[in-house]
Amino acid sequence: MKFWLSFLSALAIGRSSLAQELIFQYRVPGTISASATVEGVAEVNGHVFVIFNRQGTGSITKLSLAGQELGVTAKNQNQTIFGRGLKAYPAKDGVVALTTDNTKPDADISAKVFSAENLEVTLDTVTGMKGNVGCFLVAKTSGDIVVSSNTALTTAIGGINSNGDKKLTVDAPSPAAAKVIDCPILSADESTLYYVETTPTFENFIQSINMADGALIAASSPPFGIVQRGPALSPDGTHVYVSAVKSSNTETTSGSENYLSRFNADSLTERFDVATEKRYTSFVQNPLVSPDGTIVYLFAVDFIVAVQASDGTTVWEFDVTDTLYTPPYLSKDGSQLIFARITRPESLLFLDALTGEILGTPLVLPQHLVLGIALVVVNEAEDRIYVTVPGGDSVFAVTNPSIATLVPTPETAAPTSSGRKVGNVLAIIDTPMTMIAAFAPMVMVSLFWF
């Protein structure tokens, strides 16, 4: 019996060590009077690129995969870099950031491509958009860049190609004060852009345009309920999904229900609506669709909900206990949902996408650094996650073990109010002098009676 207890305990502790671990924390150099704010991160060609703003100057620096500075930094005087505005740009073997001239009150949003080798600028062109960046898409093959921007009255979409030539513009629809709802999405073959337009009276339409010439392909009809976020596309490209709040009085959500609307992706017809089993106040991120197309993930203000695409039946629900400020990431194989939770403890969470259970050991972020919205970036190989905190000065790189090696949260843990279990945590204790990583090991005890 002692043998079995020792064996199981060792096995459990060994498996728990496979939970996500901190690879590095990179803190942008600065002083109290000239502190920097990190705005984005991307991994390209075996290196990590970080963008940040400091005293009116936007900069980008290159790090090793271990988080070490490589002595390559590009500074852009009087150019502010937008948050969430750094992405890999394979078309020119580099990264692309969105910037604006902070000396001009009505400056255009520009797309600036930096070489991954030496950070030399290989493309610098205006997008035709103004205001604040809403969403930012990059077509990996063609190099097309799509930007949605927000002003006081409207949201619009602009697109350019890898040569910097304008490809499309979606202006504010009529009537005035109508807008395009973030975020638009691209089809897998990069040929079609889908987005939702809304009017001041909450009349919403899905539209699709040809990325080759910007021509309108299709528009849905008739208008449906209140939509707060953009659409989702099924993996096979046959259907478009939108989460909506419907009401007999479209100017209010009072007494309304939540629906998932599905459209034929080619014609935006053959609309099919299913009601969710529970009413949510609003949806704050675009839906996501499982690789097999059977499950649609909806992101309410403080809940993640998995529903059957066929009838809207709830598969599982997860209480985030805070607003989902940034979109969760669904792994390519559909096994994991990865997202940051801002409410204390601020942490990086992995969910089993099929059950909604927490997987592995959540990474707890230093609370005093969580000053804004956590941005979660997963690299192409899906073996690393980068977390930045806009308003903060750090980037955290974290391992992403496969779902097969993650340790499910133990059943012996205390249940939350929603019935889920809370697992052990990897605490990152940040001090002015050093950073200490402390594991809370998992102990499994099993009794065998002979």
C-alpha positions in Angstrom: 0.0 0.0 0.0 2.8 2.4 0.8 4.2 1.7 -2.7 0.9 2.7 -4.3 0.6 5.9 -2.3 4.2 6.9 -3.1 3.7 6.1 -6.7 0.5 8.0 -7.2 1.7 11.0 -5.3 4.9 11.2 -7.4 2.8 10.7 -10.6 0.5 13.5 -9.6 3.3 16.0 -8.8 5.1 15.0 -11.9 2.0 15.7 -14.1 1.3 19.0 -12.3 4.7 20.2 -13.4 3.5 20.0 -16.9 1.0 22.9 -16.3 1.8 26.2 -18.0 4.9 27.8 -16.7 6.4 31.3 -17.0 9.1 31.4 -19.6 10.0 35.1 -19.0 8.8 38.5 -18.0 10.2 41.3 -20.1 9.8 44.7 -18.7 10.4 47.7 -21.0 13.2 49.8 -19.6 12.1 53.2 -18.3 11.8 55.5 -15.3 9.0 56.7 -13.2 8.9 60.0 -15.1 9.3 58.3 -18.5 7.6 55.0 -18.1 6.6 53.0 -21.2 3.3 51.3 -21.9 3.4 48.0 -23.8 0.8 47.9 -26.7 1.4 44.5 -28.4 3.6 41.5 -29.0 4.2 39.0 -31.8 6.4 36.0 -32.4 8.0 35.8 -35.9 10.9 33.7 -37.2 12.0 32.5 -33.8 12.0 36.0 -32.2 9.7 38.0 -30.1 8.7 41.6 -31.1 7.3 44.1 -28.6 5.8 47.5 -29.3 5.5 50.2 -26.7 4.9 54.0 -26.4 7.0 56.3 -24.2 6.6 60.1 -24.1 5.2 60.5 -27.6 7.4 58.0 -29.3 6.3 54.6 -30.4 9.0 52.0 -30.5 9.5 48.3 -31.4 12.2 46.0 -30.0 13.4 42.5 -30.8 13.9 39.8 -28.2 15.1 36.3 -28.2 12.7 33.5 -27.3 14.2 33.7 -23.8 13.1 37.3 -23.5 16.6 38.8 -23.9 17.1 42.1 -25.8 19.0 41.7 -29.0 20.1 45.3 -29.4 17.6 46.0 -32.2 15.1 48.7 -31.6 13.3 51.1 -34.0 11.9 54.4 -32.7 9.2 56.5 -34.4 9.3 60.0 -33.1 5.9 61.7 -32.8 4.3 58.4 -33.9 2.0 56.7 -31.4 1.5 53.0 -31.8 -2.0 51.7 -31.3 -2.8 49.1 -28.7 -3.4 45.5 -30.0 -1.7 46.8 -33.2 1.1 44.4 -33.9 0.8 41.3 -36.0 3.0 38.9 -38.0 3.3 40.0 -41.7 4.5 37.0 -43.8 4.1 38.9 -47.1 7.1 41.0 -46.2 8.8 38.7 -43.7 8.2 41.0 -40.8 5.6 42.5 -38.5 3.1 45.3 -39.0 2.0 47.9 -36.6 -0.6 50.7 -36.7 0.5 54.2 -35.9 -0.7 57.8 -36.1 1.1 61.2 -36.0 0.4 62.5 -32.5 1.3 66.1 -33.6 -1.8 66.3 -35.8 -5.3 66.2 -34.3 -7.0 64.5 -37.3 -4.1 62.3 -38.5 -4.7 59.2 -40.6 -4.0 55.7 -39.2 -1.0 54.3 -40.9 0.2 50.7 -41.4 4.0 50.3 -40.9 5.8 47.1 -41.7 9.1 46.3 -40.0 11.6 43.8 -41.3 11.9 40.8 -38.8 15.7 40.8 -39.4 16.7 44.4 -38.6 13.4 46.3 -38.0 13.9 48.5 -41.1 10.6 49.9 -42.3 9.6 48.1 -45.6 6.2 49.7 -45.9 4.7 52.8 -44.5 1.3 53.9 -45.9 -1.9 55.5 -44.7 -5.0 53.3 -44.4 -7.5 56.0 -45.0 -8.9 55.5 -41.5 -9.0 58.1 -38.7 -9.8 57.9 -35.0 -9.1 54.9 -32.8 -8.4 51.4 -34.1 -11.2 49.0 -33.5 -10.0 45.8 -35.1 -7.0 44.9 -37.2 -6.9 41.9 -39.6 -4.0 40.6 -41.7 -4.4 38.2 -44.6 -1.4 35.8 -44.2 -1.2 34.9 -47.9 -2.1 38.0 -49.8 -0.8 40.5 -47.3 -4.0 42.5 -47.4 -4.5 44.6 -44.3 -8.0 45.5 -43.0 -8.6 48.1 -40.3 -11.8 49.3 -38.7 -11.7 52.6 -37.0 -14.0 54.4 -34.5 -14.8 58.1 -34.3 -17.4 59.9 -32.2 -20.1 59.2 -34.7 -19.3 56.2 -36.8 -17.1 53.1 -37.5 -15.7 52.4 -40.9 -13.4 49.9 -42.6 -10.4 50.4 -44.8 -8.2 47.9 -46.6 -4.8 48.1 -48.3 -2.7 45.5 -50.1 1.0 44.6 -49.5 2.1 47.4 -51.8 0.3 50.0 -49.8 -2.4 50.5 -52.4 -6.0 51.1 -51.2 -8.2 48.1 -51.8 -11.5 48.9 -50.2 -13.4 51.4 -48.1 -16.6 50.8 -46.2 -17.9 54.2 -45.3 -20.5 54.9 -42.7 -23.8 53.5 -43.9 -26.9 55.7 -44.2 -28.5 57.2 -42.2 -26.0 59.3 -40.3 -24.5 57.9 -37.0 -24.9 54.3 -38.3 -21.8 52.2 -38.0 -20.0 49.0 -38.8 -19.8 46.8 -35.7 -16.4 45.4 -34.8 -15.0 43.0 -35.6 -15.2 42.1 -39.4 -13.9 38.7 -40.4 -12.1 37.3 -43.4 -13.0 34.0 -45.2 -10.3 31.3 -45.0 -9.4 31.8 -48.7 -9.1 35.6 -48.0 -11.5 36.4 -50.8 -14.4 37.8 -48.8 -14.9 40.2 -45.9 -17.9 39.8 -43.6 -19.2 42.5 -41.3 -22.3 43.8 -39.5 -23.8 47.2 -40.1 -26.2 48.8 -37.6 -28.4 51.9 -37.7 -29.3 54.2 -34.8 -32.6 52.3 -34.5 -30.7 49.0 -34.2 -31.5 47.7 -37.6 -28.7 45.3 -38.4 -27.5 43.7 -41.6 -24.7 41.3 -42.4 -22.8 42.3 -45.6 -20.0 40.7 -47.5 -17.6 42.4 -49.9 -15.1 41.1 -52.4 -11.5 41.7 -51.2 -10.3 41.9 -54.8 -12.2 45.0 -55.7 -14.3 46.0 -52.7 -17.6 45.3 -54.5 -20.6 44.3 -52.4 -21.4 40.6 -52.8 -24.5 40.1 -50.6 -26.5 41.7 -47.8 -28.9 40.0 -45.3 -32.5 40.9 -45.2 -34.7 41.6 -43.2 -32.9 43.3 -40.2 -32.7 41.4 -37.0 -32.2 42.2 -33.3 -29.6 44.2 -31.4 -26.0 43.1 -32.3 -23.0 44.3 -30.3 -20.2 42.4 -32.0 -19.2 41.1 -35.4 -19.9 37.7 -37.1 -18.2 34.3 -37.1 -17.6 32.0 -40.0 -17.9 28.2 -39.9 -14.7 26.4 -40.6 -16.0 25.0 -43.9 -17.0 28.5 -45.0 -20.6 27.6 -45.6 -22.3 29.6 -42.7 -22.1 32.9 -41.0 -23.2 33.2 -37.3 -24.2 36.3 -35.4 -25.2 36.5 -31.7 -28.1 38.9 -31.2 -30.4 40.3 -28.6 -34.0 40.5 -29.9 -37.0 42.4 -28.6 -40.3 43.6 -29.9 -39.0 47.0 -29.2 -35.6 47.1 -30.9 -34.5 50.2 -29.0 -34.2 48.4 -25.7 -33.0 45.0 -24.5 -35.7 45.0 -21.7 -37.5 41.7 -21.7 -35.6 40.4 -24.8 -34.1 37.1 -25.6 -30.7 36.0 -26.9 -30.5 34.4 -30.3 -27.9 32.8 -32.5 -28.6 33.6 -36.2 -27.1 31.5 -39.0 -26.9 32.6 -42.6 -25.8 31.0 -45.9 -22.3 32.5 -46.3 -22.6 32.9 -50.1 -25.9 34.7 -50.3 -26.5 35.7 -46.7 -30.0 34.2 -47.0 -31.6 31.0 -45.5 -31.5 32.6 -42.1 -32.1 30.2 -39.2 -32.5 31.5 -35.6 -32.2 29.5 -32.4 -32.8 31.0 -28.9 -30.2 30.4 -26.2 -31.6 28.8 -23.0 -30.5 31.7 -20.8 -30.7 35.4 -21.3 -27.4 37.4 -21.2 -27.2 41.1 -20.9 -25.0 41.5 -24.0 -22.3 39.9 -26.1 -18.8 41.5 -26.0 -16.8 39.4 -28.5 -17.4 37.8 -31.9 -18.6 34.2 -31.6 -16.3 31.3 -32.4 -17.1 28.0 -34.1 -15.6 24.6 -33.3 -13.5 23.0 -36.1 -16.3 20.5 -36.8 -18.9 23.2 -36.9 -21.1 21.7 -34.2 -20.5 24.1 -31.4 -20.7 27.9 -31.3 -19.0 29.7 -28.5 -20.7 32.9 -27.3 -19.0 35.5 -25.2 -21.4 37.4 -22.9 -20.3 40.2 -20.6 -19.1 37.8 -17.9 -19.9 34.4 -19.3 -18.5 32.0 -21.9 -21.3 29.8 -23.3 -21.0 26.8 -25.6 -24.2 26.1 -27.5 -25.1 23.5 -30.1 -25.1 25.1 -33.6 -28.1 23.1 -34.6 -30.6 24.1 -31.9 -28.9 26.5 -29.4 -28.9 24.0 -26.6 -26.4 24.9 -23.9 -23.4 22.5 -23.8 -21.7 24.3 -20.9 -21.4 27.7 -19.3 -18.4 29.3 -17.6 -18.6 32.2 -15.2 -15.7 34.5 -16.0 -16.7 36.9 -13.1 -15.5 39.8 -15.1 -16.0 41.4 -18.6 -14.2 39.6 -21.4 -12.2 42.5 -22.7 -10.3 40.6 -25.3 -11.3 37.7 -27.5 -10.6 34.2 -26.1 -8.4 32.0 -28.4 -9.8 28.7 -29.7 -7.0 26.2 -30.5 -6.8 24.9 -34.0 -7.9 21.4 -33.0 -10.8 22.8 -31.0 -9.7 21.4 -27.7 -8.8 24.5 -25.7 -10.1 28.0 -25.1 -7.5 30.4 -23.7 -8.2 33.8 -22.2 -7.3 36.2 -19.5 -9.5 36.9 -16.5 -9.0 40.4 -15.0 -11.0 40.1 -11.8 -8.8 39.0 -8.9 -7.0 36.8 -9.1 -5.9 38.1 -12.5 -5.0 34.9 -14.3 -4.4 33.2 -17.6 -6.9 30.3 -18.0 -7.2 27.2 -20.2 -10.7 25.7 -20.6 -11.5 22.3 -22.1 -13.5 23.5 -25.0 -15.8 20.4 -24.9 -16.6 20.6 -21.2 -15.8 24.1 -20.0 -13.6 22.7 -17.2 -10.4 24.6 -16.2 -7.4 22.7 -17.3 -4.0 22.7 -15.7 -2.6 25.3 -13.3 -3.9 28.9 -14.0 -1.1 31.5 -14.2 -1.8 34.4 -11.8 -0.5 37.8 -13.0 1.0 40.3 -10.6 -2.0 42.3 -9.5 -0.3 45.7 -9.3 0.6 45.4 -13.0 -3.0 44.8 -14.1 -3.9 48.3 -15.0 -5.9 47.7 -18.1 -7.1 45.1 -20.5 -5.0 41.9 -20.8 -4.1 41.0 -24.4 -3.5 37.3 -25.1 -1.4 36.3 -28.1 -0.9 32.7 -29.1 2.0 31.9 -31.4 1.6 29.9 -34.7 2.8 26.7 -33.1 0.4 27.2 -30.2 3.1 26.2 -27.7 3.5 29.7 -26.2 1.1 32.4 -25.0 2.1 36.0 -24.6 0.2 38.3 -22.2 0.5 42.0 -22.3 -1.2 44.5 -20.1 -2.0 47.8 -21.8 -1.1 50.5 -19.3 1.6 48.2 -17.9 5.2 47.9 -18.9 5.6 44.1 -19.2 5.2 41.1 -21.5 4.7 37.6 -20.0 5.6 34.6 -22.0 4.0 31.4 -20.9 4.2 27.7 -22.0 1.1 26.0 -23.5 1.2 22.3 -22.8 -1.0 20.1 -24.9 -4.4 19.2 -23.6 -3.2 15.6 -23.2 -0.6 16.6 -20.6 -2.6 19.2 -18.7 -3.8 18.2 -15.3 -7.6 18.6 -14.9 -8.6 20.6 -11.9 -8.9 18.1 -9.0 -12.4 17.1 -7.9 -11.3 17.7 -4.3 -10.9 21.4 -4.8 -13.5 23.7 -3.4 -16.5 24.4 -5.7 -17.3 27.9 -6.8 -20.7 29.4 -6.7 -21.4 28.1 -10.2 -20.3 24.6 -9.2 -16.9 24.6 -11.0 -13.7 23.6 -9.2 -10.8 26.0 -8.5 -7.4 24.4 -9.1 -4.0 25.2 -7.9 -2.2 28.3 -9.1 1.3 29.3 -10.2 1.8 32.6 -8.5 4.2 35.1 -9.9 5.3 37.4 -7.1 6.8 40.5 -8.5 9.1 42.7 -6.4 11.4 45.6 -7.3 14.4 43.4 -7.0 13.4 40.0 -8.3 10.5 37.8 -9.4 9.7 34.6 -7.6 7.7 31.8 -9.1 6.0 29.6 -6.6 4.2 26.4 -7.4 1.3 25.1 -5.3 1.8 21.3 -5.9 -1.1 19.0 -6.3 -1.3 16.1 -4.0 -3.3 13.0 -4.9 -4.2 10.4 -2.3 -5.7 7.1 -3.2 -6.5 4.3 -0.8 -6.4 0.8 -1.9 -8.1 -1.9 0.1 -7.0 -5.5 -0.3 
